[in-house]
Amino acid sequence: MRAILSIAGSDPSGGAGIQADLKTFATLGVYGAAAITCLTVQNTTGVIATHPVAPEIVKAQAAMVLADLEVSHIKLGMLGNGSIVRAVGEVLADFRGEIICDPILRSTSGKTLLEDDALADFNREIIARATVLTPNFREFQVLTGITGDDDGEITSAIAMMFADYPRLRAIVLKGGHRQEQEPQVVDTLFLREDLGFTTIESRRERLKTPNTHGTGCTFAAALTAAHQQTGSWSESFHLACAYLDQLLRRNAAYRIGHGTGPCCIICFETKSKQPPNSHRRHNKTG
């Protein structure tokens, strides 16, 4: 059996990070392994403190898994600081499978989860080696330097990222933090093609629920698991969107903790591949 290795931080409340990844992998029928980068002090009310693991231990954890298991995909989450970023970059340098990077820069409660001076290392060691990137809109702004919310500006930034990082096959711009006053959430897949990229959208109702903790981690983990099973980034995108939407709907009636509850409560299998509200555009770049 092939495995997926998650390299990310630990959430003791179980809603995000390594815990969310492993729950998602198990729910979707793939085998998950984990290398922990940071211990966090958090619960559903927020992140209080982070404690990075020694870089050599992070690297050793990942190396032991890769030496033993048939790992097809590596999924990256919170890395914490430049030393860990560089250590993980050394792990990725010899890996020939898919690398899915969920760029965890800051918690929803405002806690910094990647030190500001590590961003240059992050671009060079991680994004340059990734095959897929899954930022939310705020993370996308940090990574690209854009300040507005204009579709044209976003498209230009995507084209520049594909030009700067030739290993990137796809970028998923998660829409939960974009245009938050709108009744719909729009997640967008930008899929590299020979002469540019294709844009595929998934539009869904913006749900009112207390359980949104770990949505980014869960989505990226679902995308990774689906790709191991299907080999298609477009199909995996629709499966991950459907998976997260159903999680949020089914879990809205539950209450865990005194803050923002976890989204990954109920296990189920989704069969949806491409919802009828999916839209595709073709973008040509020089």
C-alpha positions in Angstrom: 0.0 0.0 0.0 1.3 3.4 -0.9 1.4 6.1 1.8 1.1 9.8 2.2 3.5 11.6 4.5 2.3 14.7 6.3 5.0 17.1 7.5 3.2 19.6 9.7 2.5 20.9 13.2 0.5 19.2 15.9 -2.8 20.4 17.2 -3.6 18.9 20.7 -7.3 19.8 20.3 -7.4 17.5 17.2 -8.9 19.9 14.7 -6.0 20.9 12.5 -2.5 20.0 11.6 -1.2 16.5 11.8 -4.4 15.3 13.5 -6.7 16.7 10.8 -4.5 15.2 8.1 -4.4 11.7 9.5 -8.2 11.7 10.2 -8.8 12.8 6.6 -6.5 10.3 5.1 -8.1 7.5 7.1 -11.6 8.6 6.2 -10.8 8.6 2.5 -9.1 5.3 2.5 -5.4 6.1 2.2 -2.6 5.4 4.6 -1.1 8.4 6.4 2.3 8.8 8.1 3.5 12.0 9.9 6.5 14.0 10.8 5.8 16.7 13.4 7.5 20.1 12.9 6.0 22.1 15.8 4.2 21.4 19.0 1.4 24.0 19.6 -0.4 25.0 22.7 -4.0 25.5 21.4 -7.6 24.6 21.6 -10.7 25.7 19.8 -10.4 29.2 21.2 -7.0 29.9 19.6 -3.3 29.3 19.5 -1.4 30.3 22.7 2.1 29.2 21.9 4.2 27.3 19.4 7.3 25.2 20.1 9.3 24.2 17.0 10.9 20.7 17.0 14.7 20.6 16.4 15.3 20.7 12.6 17.4 17.5 12.7 14.6 15.6 14.4 12.1 16.8 11.8 14.4 15.7 9.0 15.1 12.3 10.8 11.4 11.6 11.2 10.7 12.1 7.5 13.8 10.2 6.4 12.8 7.2 8.5 9.3 7.1 6.9 10.7 7.6 3.4 13.3 4.8 3.9 10.6 2.3 4.9 7.2 3.2 3.3 6.2 3.6 -0.3 5.4 7.3 -0.1 3.7 8.7 -3.3 2.8 12.1 -1.9 4.1 14.5 0.7 1.7 17.0 2.2 3.2 20.0 3.9 1.6 22.2 6.6 3.0 24.4 9.4 6.8 24.6 9.2 7.4 27.3 11.8 10.8 28.8 11.1 13.6 29.0 8.6 15.7 26.2 10.1 12.8 23.7 9.8 12.0 25.0 6.3 15.6 24.3 5.2 15.6 20.9 6.8 12.4 20.0 5.1 13.8 21.3 1.8 16.6 18.8 2.1 14.0 16.0 2.5 12.2 17.2 -0.6 15.3 17.6 -2.7 15.5 13.8 -3.5 11.7 13.1 -3.4 10.2 12.3 -6.8 6.6 12.1 -5.9 3.9 14.8 -5.6 4.5 17.6 -3.1 1.4 19.4 -1.9 2.1 22.6 0.0 -0.5 24.2 2.2 1.3 27.4 3.2 0.4 27.9 6.9 1.6 31.4 7.7 -0.7 32.6 10.4 -3.6 31.1 12.5 -7.1 32.4 12.2 -6.7 33.9 15.7 -3.7 35.9 14.5 -0.8 33.8 15.8 2.3 33.8 13.5 3.0 30.2 12.4 5.9 30.9 10.0 8.4 33.5 11.1 8.5 36.5 8.7 12.3 36.1 8.1 11.7 32.6 6.9 9.6 33.6 3.8 12.6 33.8 1.4 13.7 30.3 2.5 10.1 29.1 2.2 9.9 30.3 -1.4 13.3 28.8 -2.3 13.2 25.5 -0.4 9.5 24.6 -0.4 7.4 26.4 -3.1 10.2 25.8 -5.7 9.9 22.1 -5.1 6.1 21.8 -4.7 3.9 20.4 -7.4 0.7 21.9 -5.9 0.0 25.0 -3.7 -3.2 25.5 -1.7 -3.2 28.9 -0.1 -6.2 30.8 1.2 -6.6 34.3 -0.1 -4.6 36.0 2.7 -1.7 33.6 2.2 -1.9 34.1 -1.5 -1.5 37.9 -1.0 1.6 37.4 1.2 3.2 35.0 -1.2 2.5 37.1 -4.3 2.6 40.6 -2.9 -0.8 41.6 -4.3 -2.9 43.8 -2.1 -6.3 44.0 -4.0 -9.0 41.5 -4.8 -9.2 42.0 -8.5 -9.6 38.9 -10.8 -7.2 40.3 -13.3 -4.6 41.0 -10.6 -5.0 37.4 -9.3 -4.7 35.9 -12.8 -1.5 37.9 -13.4 -0.1 36.7 -10.1 -0.9 33.1 -10.9 0.8 33.4 -14.3 3.9 34.8 -12.6 4.0 32.0 -10.1 3.8 29.4 -12.8 6.7 31.2 -14.6 8.8 31.5 -11.4 8.2 27.9 -10.2 8.3 25.5 -13.2 7.6 22.4 -10.9 4.2 23.7 -10.0 1.4 21.8 -11.7 -1.5 23.4 -10.0 -2.5 26.2 -7.6 -5.7 26.0 -5.6 -6.9 29.4 -4.3 -9.2 28.6 -1.4 -12.1 31.1 -1.2 -13.2 31.0 2.4 -11.4 34.2 3.4 -12.2 36.0 0.1 -15.2 38.3 -0.3 -16.6 37.0 3.1 -19.7 39.1 2.7 -20.8 37.2 -0.4 -23.3 34.3 -0.1 -21.1 31.9 -2.0 -17.6 30.5 -1.5 -15.6 30.2 -4.7 -12.6 27.9 -4.7 -10.5 28.1 -7.8 -8.1 25.6 -9.4 -5.4 27.0 -11.7 -4.1 24.0 -13.7 -0.9 24.4 -15.8 -1.2 23.7 -19.5 1.4 23.9 -22.3 0.4 27.4 -23.3 -0.8 28.8 -20.0 -3.3 27.5 -17.6 -6.9 26.4 -17.2 -9.1 28.0 -14.5 -11.8 25.8 -12.8 -14.1 27.1 -10.2 -16.2 25.4 -7.5 -19.1 27.5 -6.2 -20.9 26.6 -3.0 -23.2 28.2 -0.5 -21.3 30.0 2.3 -22.5 28.0 5.4 -23.0 29.4 8.8 -21.4 26.9 11.2 -19.3 27.1 14.4 -17.1 24.3 13.1 -14.5 25.7 10.7 -11.3 25.0 12.6 -8.9 23.0 10.4 -10.8 23.6 7.1 -7.6 24.5 5.2 -5.6 21.5 6.5 -8.6 19.2 5.9 -9.1 20.4 2.3 -5.4 20.0 1.4 -5.3 16.6 2.9 -8.5 15.6 1.0 -7.0 16.9 -2.2 -3.8 14.9 -1.6 -5.7 11.7 -0.8 -8.0 12.1 -3.8 -5.0 12.6 -6.2 -3.3 9.4 -4.9 -6.5 7.6 -5.9 -7.4 9.3 -9.1 -4.2 10.8 -10.6 -6.2 13.8 -11.8 -5.8 17.3 -10.2 -9.1 18.5 -11.6 -11.1 15.5 -10.3 -9.3 15.7 -7.0 -10.2 19.3 -6.7 -13.9 18.6 -7.1 -13.7 15.7 -4.7 -12.0 17.8 -2.0 -14.5 20.6 -2.4 -17.4 18.2 -2.1 -15.8 16.5 0.9 -15.3 19.7 2.8 -18.7 21.0 1.9 -20.4 17.9 3.2 -18.3 17.9 6.4 -19.3 21.5 7.1 -23.0 20.7 6.5 -23.1 17.5 8.5 -21.1 18.9 11.5 -23.0 22.3 11.8 -25.3 20.8 14.5 -22.5 19.6 16.7 -20.6 21.6 19.3 -17.1 20.7 20.4 -15.2 23.1 22.6 -15.9 26.7 23.5 -14.5 28.4 20.4 -14.3 27.5 16.7 -15.0 23.7 16.6 -13.2 21.3 14.3 -14.7 20.6 10.9 -13.5 16.9 10.7 -16.0 15.2 13.0 -18.0 12.8 11.0 -16.5 10.1 8.7 -18.1 9.3 5.4 -17.2 8.7 1.8 -18.1 11.1 -1.0 -18.7 9.9 -4.6 -19.1 13.4 -6.1 -16.7 14.2 -8.9 -17.8 17.4 -10.6 -20.7 19.4 -9.3 -23.1 21.0 -11.8 -22.0 24.5 -10.6 -18.5 24.0 -11.8 -17.1 26.5 -14.3 -14.0 26.2 -16.5 -12.0 29.0 -18.3 -8.9 28.8 -20.4 -6.1 31.3 -19.9 -3.3 31.7 -22.3 0.0 33.2 -21.3 3.1 33.9 -23.4 
